[in-house]
Amino acid sequence: MTLHTATRAFVSTLAVGIALTLGPTSARAGETFDQVKQRGMLHCGVSEGLPGFSNPDDKGNWKGLDVEFCRAVAAAIIGDASKVRFTPLSARQRFEVLRARDIDILSRNTTWTQSRDTALGFDFVGITFYDGQGFMVRREIKVMGVKQLDGATVCLNIGSSTELNLADYFRANRLKYTPVQFERSDEAFAAYVAGRCDAYTTDISGLVAQRSKLGDADAHVILPDVISKEPLGPVVRHGDAEWTDLARWTFYAMLNAEELGITAGNVDELKAKSQNPEVRRLLGVEGQFGKNLGLSEDWAFNIVKQVGNYGEVFDRNLGPASPLKLERGLNRLWTEGGLQYAPPVR
C-alpha cells in the first residue's frame, strides 16, 4: 500500500468512526425560533424611513428590500409573509433594542464591521446590499469631488459607521470639516436641505433615496467619490446558532432561486414539473433540507411564492421598476459579474 493510499484509508476510517460516535444529527430550532413560532409573529427592526429599504407608504404599509427580507423569514418559519411586526429604529437605538430582545432580527441597512460582529455580540447573516459611503452637495457650489470640501460643514446622523468613515477619510487626506450630527437620518437630510451644511453624507443608496424625495432633485449632485466599503445586512444576536442559520439560509434561498430562474410566477410549475435536481432540492421535492433548519420542506417554496427571489425584490424596490432606479452593480449575481453568491442546497 502506498503512503497516499494509506492516508486516504486512514481519513476514511476516521470519518466513519466520528459519524458512528456522534450518531445522526437533527437540527434544533433554537430559542428565538421557538418564541417566533409560539407567538406566530416575527418582530423585525427597520429604519425610520428610507425609501427602497424600509419605508411606510401613505397607508402605513412597510416596503423595501430590508422589509421584504423579514417577510421572507416569516414565510419560511410561519408560512405567512404577512406575519411581521415592524419596529422603526434610529441608528443609535438599533443595537440596544436587538440586545434587549425587543426584536428578533434587525434588518436596517446596517454595515457589517469587525467590532459589531465581535465586541457587540451580534452575528451578520449575509450581505443583502453592497454599498459605499458618498456625499451630496448643491449643484450651484460647483464641487466636483470630496477633496474640494476642505473646511466644509457636513450633515450626518450619529451612531453609525458614517461618522467614523468621515473622520478617517478627512484625517487621512489632511482635510478639515465641521460635523453637524443628528439622531435621525431624516433630520440630518432636512438640515442639509435647509442650508445648514455644505454637504450631506451617508451610503450611496441612502443619498439616492433621500434625493428622490426632493422636488428639485436635479439641484443636488451625488459626488463620484466612494470613501468606504458598506456591506449591509441583517443582524441577529450572537449565541443562537440555529436562528442565525435560519436567517442566513432565507437569504441564500432567495439568491439560489434567482440563479435557478425560479420566480414567484413560475414556482408552482417548477415544483410540480422540474427535473432539475437543484430546483427540486430547493423547493422541497427531494431531500430533507427543511428539516435541517427545523422547518417544513416547503420553506423555500413559501419564500419565493410569497416574496420572490432576490432579483425580483431588488428590482421592485431599488431597480428600474422603482422610483430609485438603481443599477444592480455589485449586487448582481456572480454569474453576471456581481458579488452575490449563495452556497448550494445540498
N, C-alpha and C positions, 0 to 999 in steps of 0.2 A: 504494500500500500504506500503510495507517495505521500509526502508531507501535506500537499494540497488536499488530497482525498481524505486523509486522516483528519485534517482541520474541519472540513465540511461535515464529516461524520460526527465529530465532537459537537459542533454547533447544533446540528440537527437533534442529537440526543439530548443536549442541554435544553433546547426549546421544548421538546416533548416532556421532559422532566418538570420544567416550570409550569407548563399547561396542566399536567396531572396534579401538581401541588396546589395550584391556585384554584383549579376547577373551573366550571363555566361561570362567566360573569354576566351580570344583569344590571342595567342602569337603574339607579335610584333617582327619583325626581328631584329631591333636594328641598330645603326649607322654603325658599321663595316660590318654587313651583307649587308646592303643597298649598301655600297661602293663596296664590292666584287661583288655583283650581277650586279651593273651598269657597272663596268669595265670588267666583265666576266673573271676575273683572280684573284687568291689568291696569296698574297705576303707573302712568308714564309722565316723566318730567320733560317739558319742552321749553322753547324760548317764549318770551313775552309777546312776540310778534315779528317774525322775519319771513317775508314772502318767499315762497319756494321751498322753505324748510319746515317751519311751523308757524302758522298764522291763522287766526279765526276769520271766517268770512263775515258778511253783514248779518248772517243768521246765527252766528256763533259756532259754526261747524269748522273744526280744525282741519287744515290742509297743509300739505308739504311733504318733502322727502322724509324728514325725521318723523313726522306724524304717521306716514304710511308704513314705516318700519315697525312702529309699535303696533299698528293694526295687523301687520303680518305675524308678529309674535302672538297676538291674541288669536288669530286664525289657526296657528299651529297648535296652541295649547287648548283653547276653549272650543275651537271650531267655528268661531264667530268673530270676524274682524271688527265688529262694532262695539265689542265689549272692552272698551278702553276709557279710562278717566284721565283727562289731560290736565296737568298742573303747570301753569306758566311760571317760569323761574328766571331770575336775573342771573348774570354770570357769577356774582358773589354768593348768591343763595344756593346754587345748584348742588354743590358737593355736600353741604351740610344736610340738606333735605334728603339726599340719597343715603348718606351715612345714618341718618335718624330713622330710616326705613319708612318714611312717609311716601316714597315712591318705590316701585320695583325695578325700574330701569330709567336711566337718563338718556334721552335722545334729543340732544340740544346743541347742534353744531359745536361740539366740544373737541378741542385739539388733543390728540394723543401725545403726551410727553412722558419722559422718564420719571419725573417726580410724581406725576399723577398716577402713574401705573405702579409705583412702588411705595413711596413715602406716604401718600394719601390713602393707600389701602383700597384701590379700585382696580378693576380689570376692564380693558377696552376689548370689545368683542369683534371689531373689524373696522375697516376704513370705508365708510359709506360714501365719502366725498373727499377727493384730493383737492386741496385748495392752497392758497398762499396769501399773505398779507399785502395789501396795497394801500393807495392813497387817492382821495378825491379832492379836487380843487375847482375853483371857479374858472371857467374858460377865460374870463376877462383879465386875470392876473398873468396870463401867458407863461405859466410854469410848465416846463416840458419834462422834468424829471425830479425825483425826490431830493437829489443833492442841491437843487436850487431852493430848497426850503430851509436853508440855514437861517436860524433866528425866528422861525415861524411859530405861531401858536397852533397846536394840534388837538382837535377834539377826539376823545375816545372814551370807551366805557371801562370802568375799573373792575378788577377781579378776574381778568382774563390774560392769556398769553400775549395779547395785543400790546399791552403796556410794556411788557418785558422785551418783546421784539423791537419795539420802537426805541427803547433805551439802548439796546445793544447796537442797533444799526447806526443811530446818530453818534454814539460813542466811538464805534469802530471807524466812522468816517469823519470824526472830529467836527461834528455839526452841533449847533446849539438849537434848542427848541424849548417851548413852554407848553407842558401838557395841561389840558383842560378836561378834567375827568368827571364822569357821571356814572351813576349806578346802572342806568338802563341805556341800551343802545339807541332807542328812540330819542331819549333826552340828549344824548351826545350829538346825534344827527341833527336834531332840531336846533341845537346851539350853533352848529356849523352853518345851517341854512340861514339862521338869523344874523350871521356875520360875526359871531364871537370868536371864530377861529379861521385861520388861513387854510387849513386842511382838515379832512376827516379821515381816520384810518381804521380799518378792520379787514376781515377777509375779503378777497375779491368778490366772492359770491354775495357777501353782505353789502358791499358797495353797490353792486348791480341791483340788488333787491331794494335798497333804500332809495337809489336814484329813480327806480321805477315808480315811486310814489309822487314824484315831483311833476308839476305841470310844465315846468321849464327845464326838463331833464337835459336838453342839449346845452344848457348854460353851464353844465358841470362836467368835468373831464376826469376819467379814471386814468391815472398815470400808468405808463407801461412797466414801471419797476415793480418787481415782486421781491419782498425782502425776507421771506421766511417760507419754510415748509409748514403747511397746516393740514395734517391728516385728521379729518373729522370723523368721529364715530360714536356709537352708543357706548354707555358706561354702566357697569354693574358693580356691586360690592364684591370685594375680594373674599374668598373663603367659601363660596358656594359654587363649586366647580360644575355641578350639574346644570345650574341655572346659566352659567357662562356658556356652557356647551350648547344649550338650547337656543340662546340668543344668537350665538355665533353661527349656528347651522341654519337658523332662519334666514340670515343674510346670505349665506352660501347657497341656500336653496334658490333664492331669487336670482343670484348670478348664474348658477348652473342652468336654471330654467331658460334664461336668455340665451346662453351659449347653445343650448339644445333646441332652440326655436320653439319653446313651449310658452304660450301666451294665455291670457285669460280667455281669449276667444276660441282657442283650439285645444285647451287642456282636456276637455271631456272626450273629444275624439281620440286624442293621442293616448289617453289612459285606456280606452276601450280597444284600440286597434294597433298601436305602435308595436313593432317587433324590435325596436332599438333597445338593447339591454340597459343602457344608461337611462333612457327615458322611463323604462319600466321600473327600475330601481328607485328613481327619484319620486315617481308617482305612486309608489307603494304596491305595484302589481307583483313584483318579485322581491324576495328578501324580507328582512325584519328590521329595516333601518329606522323606522319609527320607534320600535321597541327599545333600540339602543339609546334613545333620548327620553324614554318614558312616555312616548306619545303613541297615538293611533297611527296606523300605516298610511292614512290619507293626510298626514300633517302637511307635507309639501304641496299636495294637490290643493288643499284648502288655501294655502298661501297664494298660489298662483291664480286660482279661481276667483278668490275674493279681493285680492290686492293687485296681482300682476307680477311679472318678472321685473328685475332691476331696471332694464331699459324702458319698460312701459312707465314705471314710476318716475324715472328721471325725466322722460320726455314730457309728461303732462304737468310736472311741477317746475322743472327748470329748463327744459329744452325748447325746441321750435314750437311746440303746441302750447307753451306757457307765455305769460307776459314778459318773463325774464329773457327768454330766447338764448340761453347759454349753450355754448358748444360743449359736447361731451369731453373733448380734450383728453386729459389723463384718465378720466373716468370711463373711457371706452373699455370694452373687453380686451384682454390680452391678445385675442385672435385678430383684433382690429387696430393694434398698435397702442393700446392703453395699458393701464396698470391693474385693472380689475380682473381678479383671478381667484377662483374658488377651488379648494380641494374636491376630489370626486366623491360621490356617494358610492361606496364600495365596501 
